[in-house]
Amino acid sequence: MSDADPWTLGLAIVGLAVITLVTRGFFLIPEREWPLPTWLREGLRYAPLAALAAVVVPEIISTQGRFVGTWADARLWGAAAGAAWYFWRRDILGTILCGMLVYLPLRLGLGWV
């Protein structure tokens, strides 16, 4: 860390805290609920799924910026097992457990990447 003036550092922390409070509390300030267009409300239904896919899919199909080049990758088999469980039972906890029960023995036992 650099030799920043303590007052500058304190001002930066306070400023960031104020910005965080204002931006996160922005929707709590109005007296009444804002009307959202129907198309926006429908689009926001898919936002959590899209965010999850944007984080998880690249982690499964790539290693250090390159596509997985072998089937001996524990992530592929764990994801496939978890997806199969989910489509069979529609259970999130079971999906996680099933995926990990496939992933861990392949990763730790066989040493797959």
C-alpha positions as a printed NumPy array, in Angstrom:
array([[  0.   ,   0.   ,   0.   ],
       [  1.209,   3.499,  -0.712],
       [  1.984,   6.176,   1.855],
       [ -1.38 ,   7.932,   1.548],
       [ -2.334,  10.718,   3.92 ],
       [ -4.624,   9.287,   6.656],
       [ -7.161,  12.074,   6.06 ],
       [ -7.312,  11.254,   2.357],
       [ -7.776,   7.586,   3.127],
       [-10.519,   8.343,   5.672],
       [-12.277,  10.677,   3.239],
       [-12.168,   7.984,   0.554],
       [-13.679,   5.406,   2.913],
       [-16.454,   7.771,   4.024],
       [-17.163,   8.78 ,   0.419],
       [-17.404,   5.165,  -0.708],
       [-19.691,   4.356,   2.208],
       [-22.024,   7.256,   1.312],
       [-22.09 ,   6.215,  -2.347],
       [-22.877,   2.628,  -1.347],
       [-25.7  ,   3.676,   0.979],
       [-27.265,   5.988,  -1.592],
       [-27.117,   3.511,  -4.473],
       [-28.361,   0.535,  -2.45 ],
       [-31.03 ,   2.514,  -0.641],
       [-32.201,   4.37 ,  -3.75 ],
       [-35.283,   2.18 ,  -4.148],
       [-36.259,   2.56 ,  -0.48 ],
       [-36.407,   6.374,  -0.611],
       [-39.617,   6.97 ,  -2.666],
       [-42.999,   7.062,  -0.92 ],
       [-44.705,   4.793,  -3.446],
       [-43.639,   1.983,  -5.757],
       [-42.441,   2.955,  -9.213],
       [-44.52 ,   1.545, -12.041],
       [-42.39 ,  -0.69 , -14.257],
       [-43.271,  -1.406, -17.874],
       [-44.474,  -4.954, -18.454],
       [-41.555,  -5.777, -20.756],
       [-39.053,  -4.714, -18.075],
       [-40.819,  -6.68 , -15.336],
       [-40.801,  -9.798, -17.556],
       [-37.128,  -9.298, -18.397],
       [-36.142,  -8.941, -14.749],
       [-37.605, -12.381, -14.021],
       [-34.694, -13.904, -15.951],
       [-31.913, -11.746, -14.494],
       [-30.869, -14.142, -11.669],
       [-30.709, -17.102, -14.055],
       [-28.71 , -15.095, -16.581],
       [-26.262, -13.915, -13.909],
       [-25.793, -17.458, -12.598],
       [-25.197, -18.8  , -16.097],
       [-22.724, -16.   , -16.834],
       [-20.665, -17.005, -13.789],
       [-20.976, -20.806, -13.833],
       [-20.812, -21.761, -17.523],
       [-17.39 , -20.221, -18.286],
       [-16.001, -21.89 , -15.155],
       [-17.185, -25.294, -16.369],
       [-16.224, -25.152, -20.053],
       [-12.877, -23.338, -19.901],
       [ -9.524, -23.495, -18.169],
       [ -7.301, -20.401, -18.162],
       [ -9.217, -18.857, -21.054],
       [ -9.229, -21.945, -23.278],
       [-11.967, -24.479, -23.881],
       [-11.623, -27.792, -22.076],
       [ -9.863, -30.144, -24.486],
       [-10.479, -33.484, -22.794],
       [-13.357, -35.497, -21.378],
       [-11.213, -36.261, -18.322],
       [-12.359, -33.067, -16.623],
       [-14.265, -33.566, -13.388],
       [-16.177, -30.296, -13.805],
       [-17.891, -31.524, -16.965],
       [-19.067, -34.761, -15.346],
       [-20.131, -33.041, -12.122],
       [-22.133, -30.445, -14.053],
       [-23.743, -33.144, -16.201],
       [-24.701, -35.188, -13.125],
       [-26.088, -32.123, -11.366],
       [-28.113, -31.122, -14.436],
       [-29.469, -34.666, -14.787],
       [-30.51 , -34.674, -11.126],
       [-32.208, -31.314, -11.456],
       [-34.206, -32.326, -14.534],
       [-35.17 , -35.587, -12.832],
       [-36.131, -34.295,  -9.368],
       [-36.31 , -30.448,  -9.617],
       [-34.431, -30.18 ,  -6.322],
       [-31.682, -27.573,  -5.887],
       [-30.012, -29.142,  -2.838],
       [-30.003, -32.548,  -4.524],
       [-28.507, -30.963,  -7.63 ],
       [-25.605, -29.534,  -5.658],
       [-25.036, -32.752,  -3.714],
       [-25.23 , -34.971,  -6.804],
       [-22.823, -32.758,  -8.74 ],
       [-20.352, -32.698,  -5.868],
       [-20.652, -36.466,  -5.29 ],
       [-19.543, -36.975,  -8.887],
       [-17.006, -34.143,  -8.993],
       [-15.06 , -34.846,  -5.786],
       [-14.107, -38.509,  -6.397],
       [-13.026, -37.669,  -9.936],
       [-11.016, -34.636,  -8.801],
       [ -9.505, -36.02 ,  -5.603],
       [ -9.501, -39.739,  -6.34 ],
       [ -8.463, -39.815, -10.006],
       [ -6.714, -36.451, -10.088],
       [ -8.76 , -35.132, -12.985],
       [ -8.609, -31.416, -13.57 ]])
